[in-house]
Amino acid sequence: MEMLLVLVVLVTISAISISGSRSFTVQKEEQRFFEVLQQDIYFAQSQSYSLKKAAKVVFRESKGTYEVFTDLQSVAVSRKLPQSIQLKKTSNLTGIYFNENGTVVQSGTLRFSTSSGEKTLVVHLGGGRVVFSE
């Protein structure tokens, strides 16, 4: 009987720790995704400025990916969005476009659905400042 009680307690503790580690892993994956996305946006901007060519970061909602173009046809980077992240239909942008001076062509907001709620990426006109918020 005592052995059964110890076993029940052990299984309960294991179940709690496993479910907690999964949510922690998902949160870390999402955090890493947004860090890489921000770096890719800065990469596209720096490429447009240095090469004096238009560049863009385009989200493909149907594929669950985004692509970085260093000119209007060449895909430099293609990345898959984690399963826990989706671009929301309430976003008024599907991509970020830089002209040959490295400035943003169109401002707007990209809204993402994550495991911890909504995260927004606001793109400002001009120097191409990109701001993430939760």
C-alpha positions in Angstrom: 0.0 0.0 0.0 2.8 2.4 0.9 4.6 1.5 -2.3 1.5 2.4 -4.3 1.2 5.8 -2.6 4.8 6.6 -3.3 4.3 5.5 -6.9 1.2 7.7 -7.4 3.1 10.7 -5.9 6.1 10.1 -8.2 3.9 9.7 -11.3 2.0 12.9 -10.5 5.2 14.9 -10.0 6.6 13.5 -13.3 3.4 14.5 -15.2 3.5 18.0 -13.8 7.2 18.5 -14.7 6.8 17.1 -18.2 3.8 19.4 -19.1 5.7 22.4 -17.6 8.8 21.7 -19.7 6.7 21.4 -22.9 5.2 24.9 -22.4 8.7 26.2 -21.5 10.1 24.7 -24.7 7.3 26.3 -26.8 7.9 29.7 -25.2 11.6 29.5 -25.9 10.9 28.4 -29.5 8.6 31.4 -30.0 11.1 33.8 -28.4 13.9 32.5 -30.7 11.6 32.8 -33.7 10.9 36.5 -33.0 14.6 37.2 -32.4 15.6 35.5 -35.8 12.7 37.4 -37.5 14.0 40.7 -36.2 17.5 39.8 -37.4 16.2 38.8 -40.8 14.3 42.1 -41.1 17.5 44.1 -40.3 19.4 41.9 -42.8 16.9 42.8 -45.6 17.2 46.4 -44.7 21.0 46.4 -44.7 21.1 44.5 -48.0 18.8 47.0 -49.6 20.9 49.9 -48.4 24.3 48.4 -49.3 23.3 46.9 -52.7 21.1 49.9 -53.6 18.3 47.4 -54.5 14.8 46.9 -53.1 14.4 44.1 -50.5 11.5 42.6 -48.8 10.3 40.2 -46.1 7.1 38.4 -47.2 4.9 36.1 -45.1 3.3 33.2 -46.9 0.3 32.4 -44.7 -0.8 29.4 -46.7 2.7 27.8 -46.4 3.3 29.0 -42.8 6.6 30.5 -43.9 8.3 33.8 -44.5 10.9 34.6 -47.1 13.6 37.3 -47.3 14.2 38.7 -50.8 17.5 40.7 -51.3 16.1 41.9 -54.6 12.6 41.5 -56.0 13.2 37.9 -57.3 16.1 36.3 -55.3 15.1 34.5 -52.1 18.0 34.8 -49.6 16.3 33.2 -46.7 13.2 31.1 -46.2 12.0 30.1 -42.7 9.1 28.1 -41.4 6.9 29.6 -38.6 6.7 27.4 -35.5 3.4 25.5 -35.2 2.4 27.7 -32.2 2.7 30.9 -34.2 0.3 32.1 -36.9 0.0 35.4 -38.8 -3.4 36.8 -37.9 -5.9 38.0 -40.6 -6.2 41.3 -38.7 -2.7 42.2 -39.8 -2.7 45.1 -42.3 0.6 44.0 -43.8 1.8 40.7 -45.3 5.3 41.8 -45.8 7.9 44.5 -45.1 9.3 46.3 -48.1 12.5 48.4 -48.2 13.4 50.7 -51.1 17.0 51.0 -52.4 17.8 53.6 -49.6 16.8 51.1 -46.9 13.7 52.9 -45.9 10.3 51.3 -45.4 7.8 51.7 -48.3 4.7 51.0 -46.3 4.0 51.2 -42.6 1.6 48.9 -40.7 1.2 46.2 -38.2 1.8 42.4 -38.3 -0.2 40.5 -35.7 0.8 37.1 -34.6 -1.1 34.5 -32.6 1.2 32.7 -30.1 0.8 30.3 -27.2 0.9 33.1 -24.7 -1.4 35.5 -26.6 -1.1 38.1 -29.4 2.3 39.6 -30.3 2.5 42.6 -32.7 5.2 43.9 -34.9 4.8 47.6 -35.8 6.7 48.9 -38.9 7.2 52.6 -38.9 7.8 54.7 -42.0 11.2 56.3 -42.7 14.2 54.6 -41.2 12.5 51.3 -41.0 12.2 51.0 -37.2 10.4 47.8 -36.2 8.9 47.5 -32.8 7.7 44.2 -31.2 5.1 44.3 -28.4 3.0 41.7 -26.5 
